[in-house]
Amino acid sequence: MFSDFLQFLVHFLTSIGSFAWDFLALSWWLWAFAILAPMAHSLWFFWRKSIYKHEETQFILMEIRIPREIKKNPRAMEQVLASVYMFRNTPNTLAEKWWDGEVTRWITFEIVSFGGETHFYARAYWRQKALLQSAFLSYYPDLEIVEVDDYADKMPANMGELYKRGYDMWGTDIILKHEAAYPIKTYEDFEAQAEEKEYDTMASFLELFSSLKKEEIVAVQILIAPADPNWRERWEKLLDDLKNKKEGVKMSTKTSFPKEGAIGILPMFEINKPGKDDFGLLKTAFRTPGETDILKAVGRNLSKPAFETMMRMIYLSPKSIFHDSFPRRGIRGVFNQFSALDLNSLVFNDRTSVSQPRVTFFYFPWIFPVIRSEYKKARVLHNYLHREILEEEFMGKVMTSAFFNWNFKAKNFDMNTECLATVFHPPGYLALTGPHIKRVESRKGGPPAGLAIFGGEENVEKLQ
């Protein structure tokens, strides 16, 4: 009996296997199409977008030269970013999407210190130069924004050249710790009615950067691109969850109201007009003051336009004075000022951080720590110098990966105008810019209106 069962089982499994093999033999083309079609789609868009980003889009670098004194808070920078948001471009036709590979152009803000002297830069598409200058000068009329040569061209192009110059480096990406719906601490949290209690967040950057030795370089790079105007919709469920986060039940079947003319306070559930639970008991939502503040902060954060954002930093130094604790702890401390424990904070992306071999040995895949560290350095340096943005396509990430360093670790995030203005803005008078920044000592002014001009247009062009 048992042998008959075994024979039946073997025959059944053989029949199933034969049927499965015949089915695959007849339908292999369908499975191949299901696998290869998405890969071909992703590879096509990666190719077309790469052409658009690296050939058809030309960028210029402008230096933001700070005047002797700025008596404006970061709220002015928030208005600048609101104007910059209008630069948003998206593909509107099939040709622009499938053939041109059009992507939203990114604008880059950078804070760079060369041996203790700090400079502010903005990098944008060349056709947006006048628009960006107008956006800044509308709210910071004393600034000077001039086109300059790209300082990145003078930096080591790769790790081989870096070592040949006798330098070493450390770098990382900076990301949000929690969901983008939660804001970081913004400039409004640093404001106070008393002037002596106000604080400019740029002061921490300037003080730290001013401590560099002559040949050291530290730089923070913030890449932004206008996000979808409906970015709030992605977080509606989270906002609803916060609104209904805690529900308590008032265990009372009898409600007593104060008589007319009596002095008293109505119970909370009566003020909130609660419903009833399955037992017919009155119930209400209890929310602590802290939870109420979180709900208000998230709602305020989602009410403003946002940018897709990437942040990264690098530190270059001669090997003789190289000390990775400066960026790992110093820069981390600067970004820690934006942390709100109950909301959000800016932290290092450990998956892209350049770590020393003694550290990487303890992380997956636990082998070849020195080689993996070198590949991380090469990627961080390349991404900074070329202002690389996140690869959206899966095949793009595959094609730009190396065996010891796969390009799946970088992240971008949404950040609204208020948060961005807190992180990057022209330093005000509270930051004491004197010893740290090469400042504009005088303000340039245009000619008075109605000034008589003699000559034709060709003479006017020569004078310009």
C-alpha positions in Angstrom: 0.0 0.0 0.0 2.8 2.4 0.9 4.8 1.6 -2.2 1.7 2.3 -4.3 1.3 5.7 -2.7 5.0 6.5 -3.4 4.6 5.5 -7.0 1.5 7.7 -7.3 3.3 10.6 -5.7 6.3 10.3 -8.0 4.1 10.1 -11.0 2.1 13.1 -9.8 5.2 15.2 -9.2 6.7 14.2 -12.5 3.5 15.2 -14.3 3.4 18.6 -12.6 7.1 19.2 -13.4 6.5 18.2 -17.1 3.5 20.5 -17.3 5.5 23.4 -15.7 8.4 22.8 -18.1 6.1 22.7 -21.2 4.3 25.9 -19.9 7.6 27.7 -19.5 8.8 26.5 -22.9 5.8 27.9 -24.6 5.5 31.2 -22.6 9.2 32.1 -22.0 8.9 35.1 -24.3 6.1 36.5 -22.0 8.3 36.1 -18.9 11.3 37.6 -20.7 9.2 40.6 -21.8 7.9 41.1 -18.2 11.5 41.2 -16.9 13.3 43.0 -19.7 10.6 45.7 -20.6 10.8 47.5 -17.2 14.6 47.3 -17.4 14.6 48.8 -21.0 12.2 51.5 -19.9 14.4 52.5 -17.0 17.6 52.3 -19.1 16.0 54.5 -21.8 15.0 57.3 -19.3 18.4 57.1 -17.6 20.1 57.6 -21.0 17.9 60.5 -22.1 18.0 62.2 -18.7 21.8 61.9 -18.5 22.1 63.7 -21.9 19.7 66.5 -20.7 21.6 66.9 -17.4 25.1 66.9 -18.6 24.9 68.3 -22.1 21.8 70.4 -22.7 21.8 72.1 -19.3 24.6 74.5 -18.7 25.2 76.0 -15.2 27.0 79.0 -13.9 28.4 79.6 -10.4 27.8 83.0 -8.7 29.3 84.2 -5.5 27.0 85.9 -3.0 29.1 88.7 -1.5 28.0 89.8 1.9 27.8 93.5 2.9 29.2 94.9 6.1 25.8 94.5 7.9 22.5 92.8 7.1 19.6 93.7 9.4 17.3 91.1 8.1 16.3 87.7 9.5 16.0 84.5 7.5 12.4 85.4 6.7 13.7 87.4 3.8 15.5 84.3 2.5 12.2 82.4 2.7 10.7 84.9 0.3 13.7 84.5 -2.0 13.1 80.7 -2.0 9.4 81.3 -2.7 10.5 83.2 -5.8 13.0 80.5 -6.8 10.2 78.0 -6.5 8.6 79.6 -9.6 11.6 78.4 -11.6 10.1 74.9 -11.6 10.2 73.2 -15.1 8.6 69.9 -15.9 8.2 68.0 -19.2 4.8 69.0 -20.8 4.9 66.9 -23.9 5.7 63.3 -24.8 8.7 64.6 -26.8 10.1 66.5 -23.8 9.6 63.4 -21.5 10.6 60.5 -23.8 13.2 62.1 -26.1 14.5 65.3 -24.4 14.6 63.6 -21.0 13.7 66.9 -19.3 14.1 66.9 -15.6 13.5 69.7 -13.1 16.7 71.8 -12.9 18.5 71.9 -9.6 19.8 75.0 -7.9 22.8 74.7 -5.6 23.7 76.8 -2.5 27.1 76.3 -1.0 29.0 77.4 2.0 32.8 76.9 1.6 35.7 77.9 3.8 39.2 78.0 2.4 41.6 78.1 5.3 39.1 80.0 7.5 37.7 82.5 4.9 34.1 81.6 4.2 32.4 82.2 0.9 28.7 81.8 -0.2 27.9 80.5 -3.6 24.8 79.8 -5.7 24.8 77.7 -8.9 22.0 77.8 -11.4 21.0 77.3 -15.0 22.6 80.1 -17.0 19.2 81.4 -18.3 18.1 81.8 -14.6 21.0 84.0 -13.7 19.0 87.3 -13.9 16.0 85.8 -12.2 18.0 84.5 -9.3 19.9 87.8 -8.9 16.5 89.7 -8.9 15.1 87.3 -6.3 18.0 88.0 -4.0 18.3 91.7 -4.6 14.6 92.2 -4.0 15.0 91.3 -0.4 18.8 91.8 0.1 19.5 95.0 -1.9 23.0 95.4 -0.4 24.2 92.0 -1.6 26.5 91.6 -4.6 25.9 88.5 -6.8 28.6 88.1 -9.4 29.5 85.2 -11.7 32.8 83.6 -10.8 35.0 80.7 -11.9 34.0 77.4 -10.4 36.3 76.7 -7.4 35.6 73.0 -7.9 37.8 73.1 -11.0 40.8 73.8 -8.9 40.2 71.0 -6.4 41.5 67.4 -6.9 39.4 65.8 -9.6 39.8 62.3 -8.1 41.3 60.4 -5.3 44.5 59.7 -7.2 45.1 63.5 -7.6 44.0 64.1 -4.1 46.7 61.8 -2.7 49.3 63.1 -5.1 48.8 66.6 -3.5 49.3 65.1 -0.1 45.7 65.5 1.0 43.1 63.3 2.6 39.3 63.8 2.9 36.2 63.0 4.8 32.6 63.4 3.6 29.0 62.4 3.9 25.4 63.1 2.9 23.0 64.8 5.3 19.4 63.6 5.6 16.3 64.0 7.7 16.0 61.6 10.6 12.3 61.2 10.3 9.6 61.7 7.7 9.6 65.0 5.8 6.2 66.0 7.2 8.0 66.8 10.5 9.9 70.1 10.3 13.3 70.8 11.9 13.7 73.7 14.3 13.3 76.9 12.2 14.4 80.5 12.5 11.2 81.4 14.4 12.4 79.2 17.2 15.5 81.3 17.5 13.8 84.6 17.5 13.0 86.5 20.7 11.5 89.8 21.7 14.7 90.9 23.4 17.5 91.5 20.9 20.1 90.0 23.1 18.3 86.7 23.1 18.1 86.4 19.3 20.4 84.0 17.5 21.5 83.6 13.9 22.1 79.9 13.0 24.8 81.0 10.5 26.9 82.0 13.4 27.7 78.4 14.2 28.9 77.7 10.7 31.0 80.8 10.6 32.6 80.2 14.0 33.5 76.6 13.1 34.7 77.4 9.6 36.9 80.2 10.9 38.9 77.7 13.0 40.3 76.0 9.9 44.1 76.1 9.3 45.5 77.7 6.1 45.4 74.7 3.8 42.1 73.1 5.0 38.9 73.2 3.1 35.4 72.4 4.4 32.3 72.8 2.3 28.5 72.3 2.7 26.4 71.8 -0.4 22.6 72.1 -0.6 20.9 71.1 -3.8 17.3 72.0 -4.3 14.7 71.5 -7.0 11.0 72.7 -6.7 8.9 69.8 -5.6 5.4 68.9 -6.7 3.0 71.6 -5.5 0.8 68.8 -4.1 3.5 67.4 -1.9 1.2 67.8 1.1 -1.1 65.1 -0.2 1.5 62.4 0.4 1.3 63.2 4.1 -2.5 63.6 4.6 -2.8 60.2 6.2 0.0 61.0 8.7 -1.7 64.3 9.5 -5.0 62.6 10.0 -3.3 60.0 12.3 -1.9 62.9 14.4 -5.3 64.5 14.6 -6.8 61.3 16.0 -3.7 60.0 17.7 -5.1 59.5 21.2 -8.7 58.7 22.1 -9.7 58.3 25.7 -13.0 57.2 27.2 -14.7 59.2 29.9 -16.2 56.5 32.2 -19.4 58.2 33.1 -23.0 57.4 32.3 -24.4 60.6 33.9 -23.6 64.1 33.0 -24.3 67.0 35.3 -24.5 70.5 34.0 -24.2 73.6 36.3 -27.5 75.3 36.9 -28.3 78.7 35.4 -26.1 81.3 37.1 -23.8 78.8 38.7 -20.1 79.2 38.2 -18.3 76.1 37.0 -16.3 74.5 34.2 -17.8 72.0 31.9 -16.0 68.6 31.5 -13.6 68.4 28.5 -15.7 65.8 26.7 -18.8 68.1 26.9 -16.9 71.0 25.5 -15.6 68.9 22.6 -19.1 67.5 21.9 -18.1 63.9 22.0 -19.8 60.9 20.5 -20.6 57.6 22.3 -18.8 54.3 22.3 -20.3 50.9 21.8 -21.3 50.8 25.5 -23.1 54.1 25.3 -20.4 55.9 27.3 -19.4 59.4 26.5 -15.9 59.6 25.0 -13.5 62.3 23.8 -10.0 62.7 22.3 -7.3 63.6 24.9 -4.2 65.4 23.5 -1.3 66.7 25.6 0.1 70.2 25.0 3.2 68.6 23.3 1.0 66.6 20.9 -0.9 69.7 20.1 2.3 71.5 19.3 3.5 68.7 17.0 0.2 68.8 15.1 0.5 72.5 14.7 4.1 72.2 13.5 3.3 69.5 11.0 0.3 71.4 9.7 2.4 74.6 9.3 5.2 72.7 7.6 2.9 71.2 5.0 1.2 74.5 4.3 4.3 75.9 2.5 6.0 75.1 -0.8 8.8 72.5 -0.7 11.9 71.6 -2.5 13.4 68.2 -3.2 16.6 68.5 -1.3 20.0 66.9 -1.1 22.7 67.9 1.4 26.3 66.9 1.5 29.6 68.0 3.0 33.3 67.4 2.5 36.5 68.1 4.4 39.9 68.2 2.7 43.1 68.6 4.6 46.9 67.9 4.2 47.6 64.5 5.7 50.0 66.0 8.2 47.1 67.9 10.0 44.1 65.7 8.8 41.7 65.0 11.7 38.4 63.4 10.9 36.9 64.4 14.2 36.6 67.9 13.0 33.9 67.1 10.4 32.4 64.1 12.2 31.8 66.0 15.4 32.2 69.7 14.5 29.8 69.7 11.5 27.5 67.3 13.2 27.3 69.7 16.1 26.5 72.6 13.8 23.6 70.7 12.2 22.4 69.6 15.6 21.2 73.1 16.4 18.3 72.4 14.0 17.2 69.4 16.0 13.8 69.2 17.7 13.5 65.9 19.6 9.8 65.7 19.1 9.9 66.7 15.5 12.9 66.2 13.2 16.6 66.7 12.8 19.4 66.7 10.2 21.7 63.8 10.6 24.6 62.1 8.7 23.7 59.4 6.3 25.9 56.6 7.8 25.5 54.5 4.6 27.3 57.2 2.5 29.7 58.5 5.2 33.4 58.0 4.6 34.4 55.8 7.5 37.8 54.7 8.6 38.7 51.0 8.2 38.5 50.3 11.9 34.9 51.3 11.8 33.7 49.8 8.5 35.0 46.4 9.6 32.0 46.1 11.8 29.4 46.8 9.1 28.0 44.6 6.3 29.5 43.0 4.3 32.4 43.0 6.9 35.1 42.4 4.3 37.5 44.6 2.3 37.0 47.6 4.6 39.9 49.6 3.2 38.8 49.1 -0.4 35.1 50.0 0.4 36.3 53.1 2.3 38.3 54.3 -0.8 35.3 53.7 -3.1 33.1 55.7 -0.7 35.6 58.6 -0.7 35.7 58.6 -4.5 32.0 58.7 -4.8 31.6 61.5 -2.2 34.3 63.6 -3.9 32.8 63.0 -7.4 29.2 63.8 -6.2 30.3 67.0 -4.6 32.5 68.3 -7.5 29.9 67.5 -10.1 26.9 68.4 -8.0 25.3 65.1 -8.7 21.7 64.6 -7.9 19.9 61.4 -7.0 19.4 58.9 -9.8 15.7 58.3 -10.2 15.9 55.3 -12.4 16.7 51.8 -11.1 19.0 51.1 -14.1 20.6 54.5 -13.6 21.6 53.4 -10.1 22.9 50.1 -11.4 24.9 51.8 -14.2 26.5 54.3 -11.9 27.5 51.7 -9.3 30.8 50.0 -8.6 31.3 46.5 -7.3 32.5 47.7 -3.9 30.1 50.7 -3.7 26.6 50.4 -5.1 24.7 53.6 -5.8 21.6 52.8 -3.8 22.4 54.6 -0.5 21.9 58.3 -1.3 18.6 59.9 -0.4 16.8 63.1 -1.0 14.0 64.6 0.9 11.4 67.3 0.8 12.0 70.5 2.8 9.9 73.6 2.8 11.0 77.1 2.3 11.0 78.0 6.0 13.3 75.1 6.9 15.6 75.7 4.0 15.9 79.4 4.8 16.9 78.5 8.4 19.8 76.3 7.1 21.0 78.6 4.4 20.7 82.4 4.3 23.0 85.4 4.2 24.3 85.9 7.7 22.8 88.9 9.6 24.4 91.3 12.0 23.9 88.8 14.8 26.4 86.4 13.2 29.3 88.9 13.5 30.6 88.3 10.0 33.5 90.7 10.3 36.5 88.4 10.8 35.1 85.4 8.9 33.9 86.7 5.6 35.4 88.9 2.9 32.7 91.6 2.9 31.5 94.3 0.5 32.6 97.6 2.0 30.3 99.8 -0.1 27.1 99.6 -1.9 26.8 99.9 -5.6 24.2 102.2 -7.1 22.8 102.7 -10.5 22.7 106.0 -12.4 19.9 108.4 -11.6 16.8 108.2 -13.8 16.6 110.7 -16.6 20.3 111.0 -17.1 21.1 112.4 -20.5 22.7 109.9 -22.9 24.3 111.1 -26.1 24.9 108.7 -29.0 23.2 105.8 -30.6 22.5 102.3 -29.2 25.9 101.0 -30.4 27.6 103.6 -28.1 25.4 102.6 -25.2 26.4 99.0 -25.7 30.0 99.9 -25.6 29.6 101.7 -22.3 27.9 98.7 -20.7 
